[in-house]
Amino acid sequence: MKEIRVDEINNDIVIFAKDRARRPMDKVINENEESIIGEYNKDCPFCKGNEHYTPKSKFKIEDENGWIVRSIDNKFPIVDNSQKSIYGSHEVMIDTYRHNGNFYNMDEDEFYNMLLMYKDRYSNLIKDEKVQYVSIFKNYLRQAGASLNHPHSQIVSISIIPPDIEREINISKQYYIENKRYLYDNIINEEIKEKERVINNSESFLTLVPKSTKYTGEIRILFKKNIKFENICNKDIRELSIIFKNLFSNLFKVNGNLPFNIFIHSHPKNIEGNYFNVHIHIIPRKYSFGGFELGTGLYVSSIEPKDIANKIKF
């Protein structure tokens, strides 16, 4: 059976073709990057004790043994303040001092401190009067775009609103005009009612595999509250850290040390109305686009979201 599915938040068109999962495939050797054993690497610029390799910390959390997380200016920024056409700043946020840490083995407290850093740097950068949007993202392993192994995330402020964000906001605003109710509230209520695609339903967040997405295996964490990212409270940060811990523990059981990307879609500056909710996209890099997708802007999926959700729900 073939059917057209449309991603509700961005209008991406996905052709669902379940029988394509039975295609014959040549066997390939997965060149997984070797697991990192040591907590410290003398040549790693992000390890505790090697601070002389990096710029001064813009932010850090410390305990009796030194810093736990820290954020520094990126030496090779995507944007800076040297051009009039695109203005901004670019920081590297070191998720944990442990060289052998990663989202698959970090504990709740490590995630909590990392998310506190996310909030601090976001709150700081969005205040710049020239900045219109702040992007938080993470690339895990080389296949997902990471250049260094030590666990780190990145934050970039820019003087424009990205097209993907503008499109999501316009869609949610139009939905309200036509239906007199909020799109994200509707998605959350419908997903909770149907249950099939829900991974976890907590007090402030809904974690699910979306009904339709161009990224097979994508997971989204939707904020139930219509708040801006800089206003998230410590209680919700703790709740989100528990979700991250359980989610990535389960993902590792199913997929092993799979590369992934994470990005947070947050509010642009001066957005009006309550149409848009912050949400987090988690993209496993297990599948790639072919010529059809790249040539048409249409995307193909052959795996039911509920089947993915059932394997990792908690």
C-alpha positions as CSV (number, residue, x, y, z in Angstrom):
1,M,0.0,0.0,0.0
2,K,1.2,3.5,-0.9
3,E,-0.1,6.7,0.7
4,I,0.8,10.3,1.0
5,R,1.5,11.6,4.5
6,V,2.1,15.3,5.4
7,D,4.2,16.4,8.4
8,E,1.9,18.6,10.4
9,I,4.5,21.1,11.6
10,N,6.4,21.8,8.4
11,N,4.3,20.4,5.5
12,D,7.0,18.0,4.3
13,I,5.4,15.5,2.0
14,V,6.2,11.8,2.7
15,I,5.3,8.9,0.5
16,F,4.8,5.9,2.8
17,A,5.6,2.7,0.9
18,K,5.8,-0.2,3.5
19,D,6.7,-2.9,0.9
20,R,10.0,-1.1,0.1
21,A,11.3,-2.4,3.5
22,R,11.5,-5.8,1.8
23,R,14.0,-4.7,-1.0
24,P,17.0,-6.9,-1.4
25,M,20.1,-5.1,0.0
26,D,23.8,-5.9,-0.4
27,K,25.5,-6.7,2.8
28,V,27.7,-3.8,4.0
29,I,30.3,-3.6,6.7
30,N,29.4,-1.0,9.3
31,E,32.5,1.0,10.0
32,N,31.4,2.0,13.5
33,E,33.8,4.4,15.2
34,E,35.7,2.7,18.0
35,S,34.4,3.2,21.5
36,I,36.4,5.7,23.6
37,I,37.7,4.1,26.8
38,G,39.6,6.8,28.7
39,E,38.0,9.6,30.6
40,Y,41.0,11.9,29.7
41,N,42.9,12.3,26.4
42,K,46.1,14.4,26.6
43,D,45.6,15.6,23.0
44,C,41.9,16.6,23.3
45,P,41.3,20.3,23.5
46,F,38.0,19.8,25.4
47,C,39.3,17.6,28.2
48,K,39.6,18.9,31.7
49,G,43.2,19.9,32.2
50,N,43.7,21.0,28.6
51,E,42.0,24.4,28.9
52,H,45.1,26.0,27.4
53,Y,44.1,24.7,24.0
54,T,40.8,26.6,24.0
55,P,39.5,30.2,24.5
56,K,38.4,31.3,27.9
57,S,35.1,29.9,29.3
58,K,32.0,31.9,28.6
59,F,30.1,29.8,31.1
60,K,30.9,26.8,33.3
61,I,29.5,24.7,36.2
62,E,32.0,23.5,38.7
63,D,32.3,21.1,41.6
64,E,35.1,20.4,44.1
65,N,37.1,18.7,41.3
66,G,36.8,21.5,38.8
67,W,34.5,22.3,35.9
68,I,31.7,19.8,34.9
69,V,30.5,21.6,31.7
70,R,31.7,24.7,30.0
71,S,31.1,26.8,26.9
72,I,33.7,28.5,24.8
73,D,33.9,30.5,21.6
74,N,34.3,28.3,18.5
75,K,37.7,28.8,16.9
76,F,36.1,28.2,13.5
77,P,32.7,29.9,13.7
78,I,29.9,29.7,11.2
79,V,29.1,33.4,11.8
80,D,30.8,36.3,13.6
81,N,30.5,40.0,13.9
82,S,32.7,40.9,10.9
83,Q,30.0,41.0,8.2
84,K,26.9,43.2,7.8
85,S,24.9,40.6,5.8
86,I,25.0,37.9,8.5
87,Y,25.8,38.7,12.1
88,G,26.1,36.4,15.1
89,S,28.3,34.3,17.4
90,H,29.2,30.6,17.7
91,E,30.0,28.7,20.8
92,V,31.0,25.1,21.6
93,M,29.3,23.8,24.7
94,I,31.2,20.9,26.2
95,D,28.6,18.4,27.4
96,T,30.7,16.8,30.0
97,Y,34.4,16.8,31.1
98,R,34.5,13.0,30.4
99,H,36.2,12.3,27.1
100,N,34.5,8.9,27.0
101,G,31.1,10.4,27.8
102,N,28.2,10.5,25.3
103,F,24.4,10.7,25.3
104,Y,24.2,6.9,25.5
105,N,26.1,6.7,28.8
106,M,25.6,10.1,30.5
107,D,23.6,10.0,33.7
108,E,20.7,12.2,34.8
109,D,22.9,14.8,36.5
110,E,25.2,15.1,33.5
111,F,22.2,15.9,31.3
112,Y,20.9,18.3,33.9
113,N,24.1,20.3,34.0
114,M,24.3,20.3,30.2
115,L,20.7,21.5,29.9
116,L,21.4,24.3,32.4
117,M,24.3,25.4,30.2
118,Y,22.0,25.3,27.1
119,K,19.6,27.6,28.9
120,D,22.3,30.0,30.1
121,R,24.0,30.4,26.7
122,Y,20.6,30.7,24.9
123,S,19.4,33.3,27.4
124,N,22.6,35.3,27.0
125,L,22.8,35.2,23.2
126,I,19.1,36.0,22.5
127,K,19.5,39.3,24.3
128,D,21.7,40.7,21.6
129,E,19.6,43.4,19.8
130,K,21.0,42.3,16.4
131,V,20.2,38.6,16.9
132,Q,16.9,37.3,15.6
133,Y,17.3,33.5,16.3
134,V,19.5,31.2,18.4
135,S,20.1,27.6,17.2
136,I,21.2,24.8,19.6
137,F,22.4,21.6,17.9
138,K,24.5,18.5,18.4
139,N,26.3,16.3,15.9
140,Y,27.3,12.8,17.3
141,L,30.1,11.0,15.5
142,R,31.7,11.8,12.2
143,Q,28.9,10.4,10.1
144,A,26.6,13.1,11.7
145,G,29.1,15.9,11.1
146,A,31.1,15.9,14.3
147,S,34.8,16.9,13.9
148,L,35.9,16.0,17.5
149,N,35.1,13.0,19.6
150,H,34.8,14.7,23.0
151,P,31.1,15.1,23.7
152,H,30.0,18.6,22.8
153,S,27.0,20.6,21.5
154,Q,27.0,23.9,19.6
155,I,25.0,27.2,19.8
156,V,24.8,29.8,17.1
157,S,23.1,33.1,17.2
158,I,22.2,34.8,13.9
159,S,20.7,38.0,12.6
160,I,18.0,36.3,10.4
161,I,15.2,33.9,11.0
162,P,15.9,30.5,9.4
163,P,13.5,29.4,6.6
164,D,12.6,26.2,8.4
165,I,11.6,28.1,11.6
166,E,9.7,30.7,9.6
167,R,7.8,28.0,7.8
168,E,6.9,26.1,11.0
169,I,5.6,29.4,12.6
170,N,3.6,30.4,9.5
171,I,2.0,26.9,9.4
172,S,1.0,27.0,13.1
173,K,-0.3,30.5,12.7
174,Q,-2.4,29.6,9.7
175,Y,-3.7,26.5,11.5
176,Y,-5.0,28.7,14.3
177,I,-6.7,31.1,11.9
178,E,-8.5,28.3,10.2
179,N,-9.3,26.1,13.2
180,K,-9.4,28.5,16.2
181,R,-7.2,26.2,18.2
182,Y,-3.5,25.7,18.5
183,L,-1.6,23.2,16.3
184,Y,0.8,21.9,19.0
185,D,-2.0,21.5,21.5
186,N,-3.9,19.5,18.9
187,I,-0.9,17.3,18.1
188,I,-0.2,16.6,21.7
189,N,-3.8,15.8,22.6
190,E,-4.3,13.5,19.5
191,E,-1.0,11.7,20.1
192,I,-1.9,11.1,23.8
193,K,-5.3,9.8,22.8
194,E,-4.0,7.5,20.1
195,K,-1.0,6.3,22.2
196,E,0.5,4.4,19.3
197,R,3.5,6.7,18.6
198,V,4.1,8.0,22.1
199,I,7.4,7.0,23.7
200,N,6.9,8.9,26.9
201,N,4.2,11.2,28.3
202,S,5.5,13.3,31.2
203,E,4.1,16.3,33.0
204,S,5.7,19.0,30.7
205,F,6.9,17.0,27.7
206,L,5.6,14.6,25.1
207,T,8.2,12.3,23.5
208,L,7.0,10.6,20.3
209,V,7.8,9.3,16.8
210,P,5.9,11.7,14.5
211,K,3.1,10.4,12.3
212,S,5.0,11.7,9.3
213,T,8.6,12.8,8.9
214,K,11.2,12.9,6.2
215,Y,13.7,11.5,8.6
216,T,12.9,7.8,9.2
217,G,13.3,7.1,12.9
218,E,13.1,10.7,14.0
219,I,12.0,11.4,17.6
220,R,10.5,14.6,18.7
221,I,10.2,16.0,22.2
222,L,7.3,18.6,22.3
223,F,7.1,21.2,25.1
224,K,3.5,21.1,26.4
225,K,3.8,24.6,27.8
226,N,3.9,27.5,25.4
227,I,7.0,29.0,26.9
228,K,10.2,30.3,25.3
229,F,13.4,28.3,25.8
230,E,15.0,30.9,28.0
231,N,12.0,30.6,30.4
232,I,12.2,26.9,31.1
233,C,12.3,26.3,34.9
234,N,14.8,24.1,36.7
235,K,12.0,21.6,37.5
236,D,11.3,21.1,33.8
237,I,15.0,20.9,33.1
238,R,15.3,18.1,35.6
239,E,12.3,16.4,34.0
240,L,13.9,16.8,30.5
241,S,17.2,15.4,31.8
242,I,15.4,12.2,33.0
243,I,13.8,11.9,29.5
244,F,17.1,12.2,27.8
245,K,18.7,9.6,30.1
246,N,15.9,7.0,29.5
247,L,15.5,7.7,25.8
248,F,19.1,7.4,24.9
249,S,19.6,4.3,27.1
250,N,16.8,2.6,25.2
251,L,18.0,3.8,21.8
252,F,21.4,2.3,22.6
253,K,19.7,-1.1,23.4
254,V,18.0,-1.0,20.0
255,N,20.5,0.7,17.7
256,G,23.9,0.5,19.4
257,N,26.3,3.4,19.1
258,L,24.4,5.0,16.2
259,P,25.3,8.5,14.9
260,F,22.6,11.2,15.4
261,N,21.9,14.9,15.1
262,I,19.8,16.9,17.6
263,F,18.4,20.4,17.1
264,I,16.1,22.5,19.1
265,H,13.5,24.6,17.3
266,S,12.9,27.6,19.5
267,H,11.1,31.0,19.2
268,P,12.6,33.7,17.1
269,K,12.9,37.1,18.8
270,N,9.7,39.2,19.0
271,I,7.3,36.4,17.9
272,E,3.7,37.3,18.5
273,G,0.9,34.9,19.6
274,N,0.9,31.5,21.2
275,Y,1.0,29.5,17.9
276,F,4.4,27.9,18.3
277,N,5.8,25.5,20.9
278,V,9.5,24.7,21.4
279,H,10.4,21.2,20.3
280,I,13.5,19.1,20.0
281,H,14.3,17.0,16.9
282,I,16.4,13.9,17.3
283,I,17.5,12.4,14.0
284,P,19.3,9.0,13.8
285,R,21.7,8.8,10.9
286,K,20.8,5.3,10.0
287,Y,19.2,6.2,6.6
288,S,20.1,8.6,3.9
289,F,18.3,10.3,1.0
290,G,18.5,9.0,-2.5
291,G,18.2,10.6,-5.9
292,F,14.4,10.6,-5.8
293,E,14.3,12.6,-2.5
294,L,17.0,15.0,-3.6
295,G,15.5,15.5,-7.0
296,T,11.9,16.0,-6.0
297,G,11.7,17.3,-2.4
298,L,9.4,14.3,-1.7
299,Y,10.5,11.8,0.9
300,V,10.0,8.1,1.2
301,S,9.4,6.1,4.4
302,S,8.8,2.3,4.8
303,I,8.7,1.9,8.6
304,E,5.6,2.5,10.7
305,P,6.3,5.1,13.4
306,K,4.4,3.0,16.0
307,D,6.8,0.1,15.4
308,I,9.8,2.4,16.2
309,A,8.0,3.9,19.3
310,N,7.2,0.4,20.7
311,K,10.8,-0.5,20.8
312,I,12.0,2.4,22.9
313,K,9.0,3.6,24.9
314,F,9.4,4.1,28.7
